[in-house]
């Protein structure tokens, strides 16, 4: 990912994260894979905030769809260490007919500087594992969080 993901404060959700010992590498710095786990947690909380239970969105056998992550990236700008608190800002970067991309920015609560940032794209699939249109209730709930330039 190049550049900075821009967030409109009214269209982003912030989630506090405490760095746990198991999230770090032997140097006490957040291990890169931990950021992806934080991002997924952010998506879950974003959906929950919209009244969309994550368990019924990521894999919904009754309605015949799933939302696997098909692409993810994260750039690490500054080290974050065990015991620190950071804030994760989650927003919707874009939504197409079949896909939804979330953006993530991590920063320390008392600073503006971004310590890490990334994106994750989810694609709607049917029981046949082929792409399909995003569920209407997801599109409607997410619509108000789409940046006007997307």
C-alpha positions in Angstrom: 0.0 0.0 0.0 1.3 3.4 -0.8 0.3 6.7 0.6 -1.9 7.4 3.6 -5.5 6.2 4.0 -7.5 9.3 4.8 -10.3 9.1 7.4 -13.2 11.4 7.8 -13.7 11.5 11.6 -17.5 11.2 11.3 -17.0 8.2 9.1 -14.5 6.3 11.2 -14.7 4.2 14.3 -12.0 4.2 16.9 -11.1 1.1 18.9 -8.6 1.1 21.8 -6.1 -1.7 21.8 -3.8 -2.7 24.7 -0.6 -4.5 23.5 -0.4 -7.9 25.1 2.7 -9.9 25.7 1.6 -12.6 23.1 1.2 -9.8 20.5 4.9 -9.1 20.5 8.1 -10.6 19.0 11.3 -11.5 21.0 12.2 -7.8 21.1 8.9 -6.8 22.7 7.6 -5.0 19.6 4.2 -5.8 18.1 4.7 -8.7 15.7 3.4 -8.0 12.2 0.7 -10.7 12.2 -0.8 -9.1 15.3 -1.7 -6.0 13.3 -3.8 -8.2 10.9 -5.6 -9.7 14.0 -6.3 -6.1 15.2 -7.7 -5.2 11.8 -10.0 -8.1 11.8 -11.2 -7.2 15.3 -11.8 -3.7 13.9 -14.0 -5.0 11.1 -15.9 -7.2 13.6 -16.5 -4.2 15.8 -17.5 -1.9 12.9 -20.1 -4.5 11.7 -21.4 -5.0 15.3 -21.7 -1.2 15.6 -23.9 -1.2 12.5 -26.2 -3.9 14.0 -24.7 -6.7 11.8 -23.4 -9.6 13.9 -20.1 -10.6 12.5 -20.9 -14.3 12.8 -23.9 -13.8 10.4 -21.8 -11.7 8.0 -18.6 -13.6 7.5 -20.3 -17.0 6.9 -24.1 -17.1 6.5 -25.2 -20.5 5.5 -28.9 -19.6 5.8 -28.6 -16.8 3.3 -25.9 -18.5 1.2 -23.0 -16.1 1.4 -19.6 -15.5 2.9 -17.2 -12.6 3.2 -13.7 -13.8 3.0 -10.8 -11.4 3.1 -9.1 -11.6 -0.3 -6.4 -9.0 0.2 -4.7 -7.3 3.1 -1.8 -5.0 3.6 -0.2 -3.1 6.4 2.7 -0.6 6.6 4.5 -0.3 9.9 5.8 3.2 10.5 6.9 3.2 14.2 7.5 0.4 16.7 4.8 -0.2 19.3 5.8 -2.2 22.4 4.3 -4.5 25.0 2.0 -2.7 27.5 1.4 0.3 25.2 -2.1 1.5 24.3 -2.9 2.4 20.7 -6.1 3.5 18.9 -7.3 1.7 15.8 -9.4 3.9 13.4 -11.5 1.8 11.1 -13.3 3.2 8.0 -14.7 2.1 4.7 -12.4 3.0 1.9 -14.6 1.8 -0.9 -17.5 -0.5 -1.8 -18.3 -2.0 -5.1 -21.0 -4.4 -6.2 -19.2 -7.4 -4.9 -16.4 -6.1 -2.6 -15.8 -3.9 0.4 -12.5 -2.4 1.4 -11.8 -1.3 5.0 -9.0 1.1 5.9 -7.1 1.1 9.2 -4.9 3.6 11.0 -3.1 2.9 14.2 -1.8 5.7 16.5 -1.0 6.4 20.1 -3.9 8.0 22.0 -2.0 11.2 22.7 -0.4 11.7 19.3 -1.5 12.4 15.7 1.4 10.4 14.2 0.3 7.2 12.5 2.3 4.1 13.7 0.8 1.7 11.2 -1.8 1.7 8.5 -3.4 -0.8 6.2 -6.4 -2.1 4.2 -8.4 -5.3 3.9 -10.7 -6.2 1.1 -13.6 -8.6 1.5 -15.5 -10.2 -1.4 -19.0 -11.7 -1.2 -19.1 -15.3 -2.3 -22.0 -17.8 -2.7 -22.1 -21.5 -1.6 -20.3 -22.3 -4.9 -17.3 -20.1 -3.8 -17.9 -17.7 -6.8 -18.3 -14.0 -6.2 -21.7 -12.6 -5.8 -23.4 -9.2 -5.0 -22.9 -8.0 -1.5 -26.0 -8.6 0.7 -28.4 -5.7 0.5 -28.5 -5.2 4.3 -24.7 -4.9 4.3 -24.7 -2.4 1.4 -27.4 -0.3 3.1 -25.7 -0.2 6.5 -22.2 0.5 5.1 -23.5 3.1 2.6 -23.5 6.0 5.0 -19.8 5.4 5.8 -18.6 5.5 2.2 -16.4 8.6 1.6 -17.9 10.9 -1.0 -14.8 10.5 -3.2 -15.1 6.6 -3.3 
